[in-house]
Amino acid sequence: MFSSLRLRKAALWAAPIALATLLMGCESGDDGTDGPASTPIASITYDAVFVLNGAESSISVINTTTQAVTGTIELSGVNYIHHGYLSPDRSKLVVSAPGYDLSMGHGDDGMQHGVHGTVMVMDAHTGAMLASCQLPAPNHNVTPSPDGTELWTSQMTMPGSVLVLDAESLDILAEIPVGNMPAEVTFSPDGMRAFVANTGSNTVTIIDVASRAVLETLPVGEDPVGAWPGANGMMYVDCEHSMTIMVMDAMSMTMHHTYNLGFTPGMAALAPNGELWVTDADHGQVVFFNADADDRLGETPTGMGAHAIAFDGAGKAYISNQGAGTVCVVDVNSHAVLHTINVGNTPNGVVFRAQN
């Protein structure tokens, strides 16, 4: 059964969302009767890609050996799932549901929609719902802390905040004020800092993970959505309205260089071959850049509304195409499309999980 919220009031930081509002509650449990529920599938015994289908609130599971959908985790009691992440031990899949469709952009105030965000924790082997939490405001994503003990999630309000939840109980441990309409919360490659893209303030807030103290808030381009970490120690900030990627050094917290794209970025990711990959939602393709300078190397058509990117560690990338309802499998080195896989309606987040 779901437990009642056990809010640690003393741990909360001063923030724009009133304490009384926070008390609306996070609930956790294993039967889903009082919150989001899932229909589990047979245990996943292979390397898999989870594809979050926003418009129908389902998760397609792709076997990366056969490149076929081998199961669909159906969700109920939740609207518009968006992004997902694995726990550090890969045993759990955490999923956000902002409650409204973000596929057409991120530049408005989610509170005007009168909806609440949701955090879901699911078994990464079967999709069984382990816990869920309703939040006061829409949340762009939820991601485990580097040590796996906490979940960090945004509150897309004006001004906005980041909530830190206990990863097991989903108790709210802290609320950290950031900028307007914060979207994706990500961590630096070394796990020491959190980066929050404030879409409504055109800034990125950098937070010390251990102390939860705000270290810096830096100006970036218009409508930043995410600061995506690269193995080279850089954070790649995709700015939708200014059509740029701004590169930030995670350690020194200084700007490095800017990519002037000429299209709306969906996501940026540093590929295993050292290239910067950026999805082009406007033209339905993924574009390849030099990782050190604004040099465009080429592009590969994938599908309408190209969005998320996930690499499998074996030379393949998985690109979700929100408008096409597909996922393309792309060879990292040749840039060739190897497979196009039909999934659900409006696929957003893509998560690769190795079985071993």
C-alpha positions as CSV (number, residue, x, y, z in Angstrom):
1,M,0.0,0.0,0.0
2,F,1.0,3.6,-0.5
3,S,2.4,5.3,2.6
4,S,1.6,8.8,3.7
5,L,4.1,11.6,3.0
6,R,6.8,12.0,5.7
7,L,8.1,15.4,5.0
8,R,11.3,16.5,6.7
9,K,10.4,20.1,7.3
10,A,13.8,21.1,8.8
11,A,15.6,20.0,5.7
12,L,13.6,22.2,3.3
13,W,15.2,25.3,1.9
14,A,13.4,28.6,1.5
15,A,11.8,28.5,-1.9
16,P,8.9,29.9,-4.0
17,I,6.6,26.9,-3.5
18,A,4.8,27.2,-0.2
19,L,5.3,24.4,2.4
20,A,1.5,23.9,2.5
21,T,1.6,23.2,-1.2
22,L,4.4,20.7,-0.8
23,L,2.3,18.8,1.7
24,M,-0.1,17.8,-1.1
25,G,2.1,14.7,-1.0
26,C,4.4,12.1,-2.3
27,E,3.2,8.6,-2.0
28,S,5.0,5.3,-2.5
29,G,3.9,1.7,-2.7
30,D,3.8,-1.4,-4.9
31,D,0.3,-1.8,-6.0
32,G,-0.5,1.4,-7.8
33,T,-4.0,1.6,-6.5
34,D,-3.7,5.2,-5.3
35,G,-1.4,6.5,-8.0
36,P,0.1,5.6,-11.4
37,A,0.1,1.9,-12.2
38,S,1.9,-0.2,-14.8
39,T,1.3,-3.5,-16.5
40,P,4.6,-5.4,-16.2
41,I,6.1,-7.4,-19.0
42,A,8.2,-10.6,-18.9
43,S,11.6,-10.1,-17.3
44,I,14.1,-8.4,-19.6
45,T,17.1,-10.8,-20.1
46,Y,18.8,-8.9,-22.9
47,D,20.4,-5.5,-23.6
48,A,17.4,-3.2,-24.0
49,V,16.3,0.3,-25.0
50,F,13.4,1.9,-23.2
51,V,11.4,4.3,-25.3
52,L,9.0,6.6,-23.5
53,N,5.9,7.3,-25.6
54,G,4.6,10.6,-24.3
55,A,1.2,10.8,-26.0
56,E,0.0,7.4,-24.9
57,S,1.9,6.9,-21.6
58,S,3.5,3.7,-22.5
59,I,7.1,2.4,-22.7
60,S,8.3,0.4,-25.7
61,V,11.1,-2.1,-24.9
62,I,13.5,-2.8,-27.8
63,N,15.8,-5.8,-27.8
64,T,19.1,-4.4,-29.2
65,T,20.1,-7.8,-30.7
66,T,17.0,-8.3,-32.7
67,Q,16.2,-4.6,-33.1
68,A,12.5,-5.3,-32.4
69,V,10.0,-4.2,-29.8
70,T,9.7,-7.2,-27.5
71,G,7.3,-5.7,-25.0
72,T,5.2,-2.6,-24.1
73,I,4.8,-1.4,-20.5
74,E,1.4,0.2,-20.3
75,L,0.9,3.0,-17.8
76,S,-2.3,4.3,-16.3
77,G,-3.1,7.2,-14.0
78,V,-0.5,9.5,-15.5
79,N,-0.3,11.8,-18.5
80,Y,2.6,12.6,-20.9
81,I,5.6,10.8,-19.6
82,H,8.7,12.5,-20.8
83,H,12.3,11.6,-19.8
84,G,13.8,8.6,-18.0
85,Y,17.0,7.6,-16.3
86,L,18.5,4.5,-14.7
87,S,19.6,4.1,-11.1
88,P,23.4,3.7,-10.8
89,D,22.9,0.0,-10.2
90,R,20.6,-0.3,-13.2
91,S,17.9,-2.0,-11.2
92,K,15.4,0.9,-11.4
93,L,14.0,3.1,-14.1
94,V,12.9,6.6,-13.0
95,V,10.4,8.4,-15.2
96,S,9.0,11.9,-15.1
97,A,5.5,12.9,-16.3
98,P,5.0,16.7,-16.5
99,G,1.3,16.2,-17.2
100,Y,1.2,18.1,-20.5
101,D,2.8,17.8,-23.9
102,L,6.3,19.3,-24.2
103,S,7.0,18.0,-27.7
104,M,6.2,21.4,-29.3
105,G,8.5,23.4,-27.1
106,H,9.3,24.4,-23.5
107,G,8.8,28.2,-23.4
108,D,5.6,28.6,-21.4
109,D,4.5,28.5,-17.8
110,G,3.5,25.0,-16.9
111,M,1.5,26.2,-13.9
112,Q,-1.0,27.8,-16.3
113,H,-2.0,24.3,-17.3
114,G,-3.3,23.5,-13.9
115,V,-1.5,20.2,-13.8
116,H,0.9,18.4,-11.5
117,G,4.1,16.6,-12.2
118,T,4.8,13.0,-11.3
119,V,7.8,10.9,-10.4
120,M,7.7,7.2,-11.0
121,V,10.2,4.5,-9.9
122,M,9.9,1.3,-11.8
123,D,11.6,-2.1,-11.8
124,A,14.0,-2.0,-14.8
125,H,13.6,-5.7,-15.4
126,T,9.8,-5.8,-15.7
127,G,8.4,-2.3,-15.6
128,A,6.5,-3.0,-12.4
129,M,5.7,0.2,-10.5
130,L,7.6,0.4,-7.3
131,A,6.8,3.9,-6.1
132,S,5.3,7.2,-7.3
133,C,5.1,10.7,-6.2
134,Q,2.8,13.6,-7.3
135,L,4.4,17.0,-7.2
136,P,2.9,20.5,-6.9
137,A,4.1,21.5,-10.4
138,P,5.1,19.9,-13.7
139,N,8.6,18.4,-13.8
140,H,10.7,18.1,-16.9
141,N,12.7,15.1,-15.7
142,V,13.7,13.2,-12.6
143,T,17.2,11.8,-12.3
144,P,19.0,9.7,-9.6
145,S,21.9,11.4,-7.8
146,P,25.3,9.9,-8.6
147,D,25.3,7.7,-5.5
148,G,21.7,6.6,-6.1
149,T,20.4,7.7,-2.7
150,E,18.4,10.7,-4.0
151,L,16.2,11.7,-6.9
152,W,16.4,15.3,-8.3
153,T,13.5,16.8,-10.2
154,S,12.6,20.3,-11.4
155,Q,9.5,22.3,-10.7
156,M,8.5,24.2,-13.8
157,T,7.2,27.4,-12.2
158,M,8.1,31.1,-12.2
159,P,10.3,31.3,-10.1
160,G,11.2,27.6,-10.2
161,S,13.0,25.1,-7.9
162,V,14.6,21.7,-7.8
163,L,13.2,19.1,-5.4
164,V,15.5,16.5,-3.8
165,L,13.7,13.3,-2.9
166,D,14.8,10.3,-0.9
167,A,15.3,7.6,-3.6
168,E,13.5,4.9,-1.5
169,S,10.8,6.7,0.5
170,L,10.3,9.6,-1.9
171,D,10.3,12.0,1.0
172,I,11.2,15.5,0.1
173,L,14.6,16.2,1.6
174,A,15.2,19.7,0.2
175,E,14.0,22.4,-2.2
176,I,16.5,24.5,-4.0
177,P,15.5,27.8,-5.6
178,V,16.7,28.2,-9.2
179,G,15.5,30.3,-12.2
180,N,12.2,30.6,-14.0
181,M,10.7,27.4,-15.6
182,P,13.6,25.0,-14.9
183,A,13.7,22.1,-17.3
184,E,16.2,19.3,-17.3
185,V,18.3,18.6,-14.2
186,T,21.6,16.8,-15.1
187,F,24.9,16.0,-13.3
188,S,28.5,16.7,-14.3
189,P,30.5,13.7,-15.4
190,D,32.2,13.5,-12.0
191,G,28.9,13.7,-10.2
192,M,29.9,16.6,-8.0
193,R,27.6,19.3,-9.5
194,A,24.1,19.5,-10.7
195,F,23.2,21.7,-13.7
196,V,19.7,23.1,-14.1
197,A,18.6,24.7,-17.4
198,N,16.2,27.6,-16.5
199,T,14.2,27.9,-19.7
200,G,12.3,31.1,-18.6
201,S,15.4,32.9,-17.3
202,N,17.9,32.0,-20.1
203,T,20.4,30.8,-17.5
204,V,21.9,27.6,-16.1
205,T,22.1,27.2,-12.3
206,I,25.0,25.1,-11.0
207,I,24.5,23.3,-7.6
208,D,27.0,21.5,-5.4
209,V,25.5,18.1,-5.0
210,A,26.9,17.3,-1.5
211,S,25.9,20.6,0.2
212,R,23.0,21.5,-2.2
213,A,24.4,25.1,-2.3
214,V,24.0,27.1,-5.5
215,L,27.5,27.8,-6.8
216,E,26.7,29.9,-9.8
217,T,24.0,31.0,-12.2
218,L,25.3,31.7,-15.7
219,P,23.6,33.4,-18.7
220,V,23.2,31.3,-21.8
221,G,21.1,31.5,-25.0
222,E,17.3,31.8,-25.3
223,D,15.1,29.0,-23.9
224,P,17.8,26.5,-22.6
225,V,16.3,23.1,-22.0
226,G,19.2,20.9,-20.9
227,A,22.9,20.9,-20.0
228,W,24.0,17.6,-21.4
229,P,27.2,16.0,-19.9
230,G,30.1,14.9,-22.1
231,A,32.8,12.5,-21.1
232,N,35.3,15.3,-21.9
233,G,34.1,17.3,-18.9
234,M,32.0,19.7,-20.9
235,M,28.3,20.4,-20.5
236,Y,26.4,21.1,-23.8
237,V,23.5,23.5,-23.2
238,D,20.8,23.3,-26.0
239,C,18.9,26.6,-26.4
240,E,15.8,26.2,-28.4
241,H,14.8,29.8,-29.4
242,S,18.4,31.0,-30.1
243,M,19.1,27.8,-32.0
244,T,22.5,27.4,-30.3
245,I,24.5,24.9,-28.3
246,M,26.6,26.6,-25.6
247,V,29.5,24.6,-24.2
248,M,30.3,25.0,-20.5
249,D,33.3,23.6,-18.6
250,A,31.8,21.7,-15.7
251,M,34.8,22.2,-13.5
252,S,35.7,25.8,-14.0
253,M,32.0,26.8,-14.7
254,T,33.1,29.0,-17.6
255,M,31.8,29.1,-21.2
256,H,34.0,27.4,-23.8
257,H,32.4,28.0,-27.2
258,T,29.1,28.2,-29.0
259,Y,27.5,26.3,-31.9
260,N,25.3,28.4,-34.1
261,L,22.9,25.7,-35.4
262,G,20.3,27.3,-37.6
263,F,17.7,24.8,-36.4
264,T,15.9,23.9,-33.1
265,P,17.9,21.5,-31.1
266,G,16.2,18.5,-29.5
267,M,19.1,17.2,-27.5
268,A,22.9,17.2,-27.6
269,A,25.2,14.2,-26.9
270,L,28.9,13.6,-27.1
271,A,29.3,10.4,-29.1
272,P,31.8,7.6,-28.4
273,N,33.7,8.6,-31.5
274,G,34.2,12.1,-30.1
275,E,31.7,13.9,-32.3
276,L,28.9,16.1,-30.9
277,W,25.5,14.9,-32.1
278,V,22.6,17.2,-32.1
279,T,19.0,16.3,-33.1
280,D,17.4,18.7,-35.5
281,A,13.7,18.7,-34.7
282,D,12.9,21.1,-37.5
283,H,14.2,18.9,-40.3
284,G,13.9,15.4,-38.8
285,Q,17.6,14.5,-38.6
286,V,20.7,14.2,-36.4
287,V,23.5,16.6,-37.2
288,F,27.2,15.9,-36.4
289,F,29.7,18.5,-35.3
290,N,33.4,18.7,-34.3
291,A,33.4,18.4,-30.5
292,D,35.9,21.3,-30.2
293,A,34.6,23.9,-32.6
294,D,31.5,25.0,-34.5
295,D,32.3,22.8,-37.5
296,R,29.4,20.9,-39.1
297,L,30.5,17.5,-40.3
298,G,27.3,16.1,-41.8
299,E,23.8,14.9,-41.0
300,T,21.6,11.8,-41.3
301,P,17.8,11.9,-41.8
302,T,15.9,10.0,-39.1
303,G,12.3,11.1,-38.8
304,M,10.0,14.0,-38.1
305,G,10.6,15.6,-34.7
306,A,14.0,14.0,-34.0
307,H,14.5,14.3,-30.3
308,A,16.4,12.0,-27.8
309,I,19.8,10.2,-28.3
310,A,21.0,7.1,-26.5
311,F,24.3,5.2,-27.3
312,D,24.5,1.5,-26.5
313,G,28.3,1.3,-26.1
314,A,28.5,-1.1,-29.1
315,G,28.7,1.4,-31.9
316,K,25.0,2.2,-32.3
317,A,22.8,5.2,-31.4
318,Y,19.0,5.2,-30.9
319,I,17.2,8.4,-32.0
320,S,13.5,9.0,-31.1
321,N,11.4,10.7,-33.7
322,Q,8.4,12.3,-31.9
323,G,6.4,13.2,-35.0
324,A,7.0,9.9,-36.8
325,G,6.4,7.5,-33.9
326,T,9.7,5.7,-34.6
327,V,13.2,5.1,-33.3
328,C,16.1,5.0,-35.7
329,V,19.2,2.9,-35.1
330,V,22.2,4.7,-36.4
331,D,25.8,3.4,-36.8
332,V,28.0,5.8,-34.8
333,N,31.0,5.7,-37.2
334,S,29.3,5.5,-40.6
335,H,26.3,7.6,-39.7
336,A,24.1,5.2,-41.6
337,V,20.6,4.3,-40.5
338,L,20.6,0.6,-39.8
339,H,17.0,0.1,-38.7
340,T,13.8,2.1,-38.2
341,I,11.5,0.7,-35.5
342,N,7.9,1.6,-35.0
343,V,7.1,2.4,-31.3
344,G,4.3,4.4,-29.7
345,N,2.8,7.8,-30.1
346,T,5.2,10.8,-29.6
347,P,8.3,8.9,-28.3
348,N,10.4,11.3,-26.1
349,G,13.0,9.9,-23.8
350,V,15.3,7.0,-24.7
351,V,17.2,5.0,-22.2
352,F,19.7,2.2,-22.9
353,R,20.2,-0.5,-20.3
354,A,22.9,-3.2,-20.5
355,Q,21.9,-6.5,-19.0
356,N,25.4,-7.2,-17.6
